[in-house]
Amino acid sequence: MQRLFYALILTILLSLPGVSTGQQSESILLPEHRAELIRDVSEVLTEVYVFPDVAEEMVKLINRNSDSGKYDQFATVAEFAAQLTEDLQSISHDLHLHVGASKAPPRNDTGEQLSEEQMAARRLARAKAGNFGFKRLELLPGNIGYIDLREFISAEIGGPTAVAAMNFLANSSAVIFDLRRNGGGDPSMIQLISSYLFKEPEHLNSFYVRRSDSIEQYWTQASVQGPKMVDTPVYILTSPNTFSAAEEFTYNLKNMERATVVGETTGGGAHPVDFVSSDLGGGHYARISIPFGRAINPITGTNWEGTGVTPHIETPADQALEVAQLDILKKLWESSGNENQKFEIEWAMDELEFNLNGHEAQITGAAFYTGTYGPRKISLEGGKLYYQRGKGQRLELRPMKTADRFHVGDLDFFRIQFVRDDSGKVVELTGLYNSGRVDGNRRSEG
């Protein structure tokens, strides 16, 4: 085990032709096949699993279950492997520890087993098809950089894409890393991306490897391709599906006080894993995901195993992006001395507030708004307000957070603001545009 791999690599392997978690053979799983898998799992636990005492307890359990006949009912590798996984995790509570069914080792057109080089080529093709984990990259309102990162692919093959992404966002006022759907990957990519966020080399994380009784450290790089973003605010979005390497990235930056975490507590898997294939005979194959080490954070001296990483700002994962943007925009507004920039920030904040809360807002006193305002008409139908200019399309009005301000249909560049006199009567309708332009009409009736 010369490199440290996270659980996502299992997903990569299972997505390749020739590897699956489903039933792979119509032949019945015989007692000798089950016994072979018990032996293989027991052996790899005893030799490799990160905690020897826990490994011993797990080996005792599955052998005891085997002797009692608990596993005799399972006729497929998939069913048997699922039960083994459940039993092993009942003691270890280690979500990286997993047993799954697999197909026979993949072969080429001539029937020969694929070489390591051929397997590597397949993994590279898959990584390319997923753009090395970089799903979405853009600038959000307020010059906020956004990366939707689904995997931490090895920097050896994903490095150029990561460099391009970080350089694209180099001039952002803040950067959001969206890891809500990121199941893990390789720590070398964590090392590369993190290197853009620190001026000097910083110790990110260490891994203790049981078999060699050694510790491997990961530090940021002193130099990167392109400018660093050492003063740029960093936000990380999380969910319960944020796992393994994605958790390490989050845990590292949170404890280094380099990022604000927004969302929900992460999955809680901190152990690097290796994979062992098991030929059970009779055309049956299994694959064992075995945690061989543990993370040691240089600041906390521990890791996130079993607990996950808790966010600074707790909010439902599906609202985390809007909540993070709002927090960033409020801080940008407070620090800005440019009125045009403040207007743009306020516009973006209003839109985000509407997206978060607008669907829940109720219109109070809707009838007080109805009437004609120059070429504009406000009508009430079925408890809903509608806006129409001349013979144009009639659009529904939905209240925003600011009093008497409304979102117009699905238009993102235009809103309306009603103006009241000293007695509280609505007397004017003002049109607000994202360019800063304002126009208005006095109320003539209604």
N, C-alpha and C positions, 0 to 999 in steps of 0.2 A: 504494500500500500504506500506508494510514493507520493500520492496526492490525496487531498482531502475532498471527498465528495459529499454533497447533501442529498436529501431525499428526492429532489427533483430529478436527479439522474435516473432514478428508478422509473419515473414517468417517461423519460426519454427512451430508455431501453424498452419499456412496454409498448411504446408507440411504433417501434420498428417492426418491419415484417419479420415474422418468426417468433414474436414474443407477445403473450397475451395473459390476461388474468382469468379468462374463461375456460370452460372445459375443452380439453384439446384432443381427447380420444374417446371413442365409443366403447373401448375395452374397459372392463371393470377394474377398479383399484383393488388389488389383492392384498391380503395381510402382509405379505413380504414387501410390497411397495410402501405401505404405511410404515412398516418397521424401518425401512431404509431412510425415509424422510425423518423419522424420529432420531435415528442415529446421526444423520447429517446435521440436523438442527442442534442436537446435544453437543456434537463435536465443535461446531463453530461458536456456539455460546461459550463453551468451556475455554476455548483457545483465544477468542477475540473480544467478546463482549466487554464493554468498558468497565463494568462493575463485577468482579469475579464472584462476590458473595451473592449478588442478585442472580447471576448466571447459574450458580449452583442450585438456588431455589427453583428457578424455572426448569432446569433439567430434571430435577426431582418431580416436579408437578407433571410434566408431559409424559415422563416414563411411568409415573403412578397411574395416570389416566389411561395410558396404553395398556398397562397390565390389567386394569379393571374392566377393559372392554369398551370404554367410553367412545373410542374412535372407530369401533368396528362398523358403525352404521354408515360411514362415509364411503361412497362408491366413486367419487371423482376427486381429483387433486384439488380443484378449486374449493369444494366444500370442506375437505379435510384441512387445507391450508388456512381457510378462514377461521376454523375452530382453533387451530394451533395459534394463530395470531391473537385471537381473543384470550386464550389461556395465558400466553406469554405476557401480554400487556396487562393482564389482571394482577400480575406481580410487579412487573417493571414500570408500568404506566408510561412506557416509552413509545411514542407514536412513530418513531423511526424504525422500530423493530417490527418486521413484517415478513410473512411467508405468503407467497403467491404461486399460482400455477403458471407454467410457461410452455411454449412450444419447444420442439427440438431445436438445437442450434441452427441458425439460418444457413442455407447452402446456396451456391451459385447454380447456374443453368446446367452445369455438368455434374451436379450432385455433390460437389466438394464443399466442406464446411468453410464458411467465409473466414478469411484471414483477419488479423487485427487491423491491417490497413484498410481492408474493405469495410469492416465494421465502422472504422473511424470516418470513412467517406460517407457512409449512410448517416451517421450522427451529424456530420457537417451539413449534409443536404437538408436534414430536418431543421437544423439551427438556422440555416439560410432562409428556409421557407417561413420561419417565424421571425425573420429580421433580427435574429439573435436576442430576442426578448423585448426589443423596443417596439411596442405596439403603437404608440401614439406620441407625437412630439409637436408642441405648438406654443405660441405666445398667447396668453389669456389677457383680457382687459386689465390695464394697470401695468403692462409690461411684466406680467408674471409668467415665468417659464414653467412648463408642465411636461413631465415624462410619465407615461403609462408604461411601466416596466413589468413584464409578466414573468421573466426568468432572469437569473444571474448566470448567463452562459460564460464558460471559461474565457478569460481575457485573451488567451492564446488564439482563439478563433473569432471572438466577438469584440476584441479590442478596437479595431478600426471604426466599427459602428458606434461604440461607446464614445470614442474620441470625437467623432462627428457630431453626436448628440450634445455633448458637453460644450463643444465650441459654438454650436448653434445658440445655446442658451447663455453664453458668456456675458452678455450685456443685460441680462434680466434684472429686474429690481428685487426679485425673490424667485426661488425655485421650489416647485412641488414635485416630490417623487411619489407617484401613486403605486403603492404596493398591495392594494386591497385584493388583487387576484394573483399575487406572486407566491408560488409554492416553494421557492428556494433556488438552489444552484451551486455555483462554484465561488469560493471566497476570493479567488483572484480577481473577479469582476468587482467585488466589493472594494477590494484594495485599489483598483484602478479608478473607479468613480470617486471614492473618498479622497483620493490624492488631489482632486481638483478643489477640495473644500478646505484644505489646510495649507498654511504657508510653509511650515517646516515638517519633516517626517514625524509622524505620530504613531504610537503603538495602538493599533485597533483592537486586536484580539489574539489569543493564543489557543492552541489545541493540545491537550494531553492525549497521547496515543498509548494505549495500554500495552500492546504487544511489544513495542520497542522501549517502553517506559521512558518516552522522550516528549519534549514539548516543542512545538513548531509555532513561531511567532509571525504575525502579519502586521506590517507597518505601511503607512502611506509612502508614496514615492516622493523624492525631493523635487523632481521636475516632471512635467507632463507636456504633451503636445498641445500648444495653445495656452491661452490665459487661464489662470486660476480664479476661483470665485471665493476668496477667503473671507470676504466681508458680506457676501450675499446671504440674506436669511434663507434658511432651508426648512421646508415642511415635509413631513412624511405621512401619507394616508395609510391606515391599517384597518384590517378586519380579522375575524377569526380564521379566514383563509390565508392570511399572511403567515408564512411558515418558514422555518429552517433558516436558510441564508438570508431571506428577506427579513427575518426577525433579527439576525445578527447585525445587518446594516442599520436597522432601527435601534437596536439596543446599544450598539457602538456610539452612534451619533447622539442618542438621548443622554447617555452617561457622560459624554464629552461636552455636553451642553452646546452642541452644534446644530441641533434640529428641534423643531416643535412637532410633536407627534399628535395627529388628529384622527379620531375614529374609534375603533373598538379594540379590546385586548386581543393580541395575536394568539396563534395556535399553541405555542409552547413546545417546540422541538429544537433542542440545541446540540444534538449529537451528530457528528459527521458519520457517514455510513460507507460501507463497502458492500459488494454483492457477490453471493456465492451461488452458482448453479448446481442443481442436484439432479442427476439422472437416476430415477427410481427403478428403471427397468420396465419392460412391457410397453414402451412408448410413452411413458409418463415422465414429465419433467417439472421441476419446481425451482423457484428462485428465492433466496433468502436475503433480505435486507438487514444487515447487521451493524449496529452502532459500535464503532471501534475506539471511540475517544470522546472527550468532552471539551466544551469551550470554557475558557477561563478569561474573563474580562479583566484587563489590567487595573481597572478602577474599582470594580465591585468585588473582584476575586471570585466571582461565581458566574452564573449565566441565567437564561430564561427557561430552562427545561422545566416543563410541567406547570409553569406559571404564566408564560407569555410575557409580552411587553405591554405595559399599560400606557395609554396615551396621556399627554398633557391636557388635551381638550377631548373629553369623552362625548361622542355623538354617534348616532346610527351611521354605519358604514356608508349607506347610500346617500348620506348628506355631507359626508366628510369633505368632499371637494369644495362645495359651496361655503361650508363653515371655515375652511382654511383660507379660501379666497377673501372672505369677509374680514377675517382677522388681519390678513396682510394689508388689505386696502385701507382699513381703519388706521393702521400704523403709518402707511404711506401718506394718507390724508393729513394726519397730525404733523408729519415732518415736512410737508410740502409748503413752500411759500409762493407757488405759482397758481394763480387763480384759475387759469385754463385747465391746468392739470388737476386741480381740486374738483372742478366741475366734472371732468371725465371720470374721476374716481367716484364721485357721488353718484353719477349715472350708473356706473357698474355696480356700486353697492346697492342701489335701489333695485336693480334687476335681480341681484342675488337674493335680497330680502324677499322679493316677490316670488322667486322660484322656491324658496324655502317655506314661506308662510302665506303666499297669496291665495293658494287654493283653499286655505282654511278661513280666510278673512270673510267677514259678513258685511254686506252693505247696510248701514243704518240710515234710515230716513231716505230711502232711494227716491221717493216721489219729489223730494225737495230739489233734486237735480234736473228733473225733466223740464224741457222747454226748448226754445229756439234761441240760438246765439249766432247772429249773423247767418252765414251759410251752413252753420252746424246745427244739428238737431239731436237732442237727447230724449230717448223714449224709454218707457218701462213696459216690459212684457214678461209675464210668468215669473215675476219677482226678480228679473234680470234687467240691468240697464244696457242700452245700446247707443252707439255713437254712429252718426252718418253725416258726411259732408256732401252737400248738394245731392247729386244723384249717384254718389259713390256707394261702395259696399257698406252694408250695415255691420258694425263690429261690436262684439260684446265688451263691456267695460268690467274690469275686475280690480277691486281696491288694492292699493299698495299700502306700505307701512305708514307713509306720510299722510296725514289727514287730508281728505278731499282730493287725493291724487289717484289716478287710475291708469292701469295698463290697458292698451287698446288692441283688442284682438290678439294676433300673434306678432304684431309689429314690435321690433326691438329698438327702433330709432325714434319712436314717437310716443308721447304720453300726454295726458291732459290733467290740468290742475284747475279745480273750481275755486273761485275767489268769493268770499263773503264780505258783506258790509258790517258795520258796527253792531247791528242788531242780530247778526248771524244768518241773514238771508243770502242765498247764493245769487250773485249779481253778474258774474263774469266767468267765461271759460277761457283758459289760457292753454295754448298748445306748446309743448316742450319738445325740443329736438335734440338729438345727441350731438349735433354740430354746435350747440350753444344758442341756436336761433330760438326766439320766442315770439309767438303771435297770439292775439287775443280778440275776443268778441264779447260785447256786452249782451246781457240777456234781454230779449225783447218781449217774451211771454212765458207763461208756465209757472 
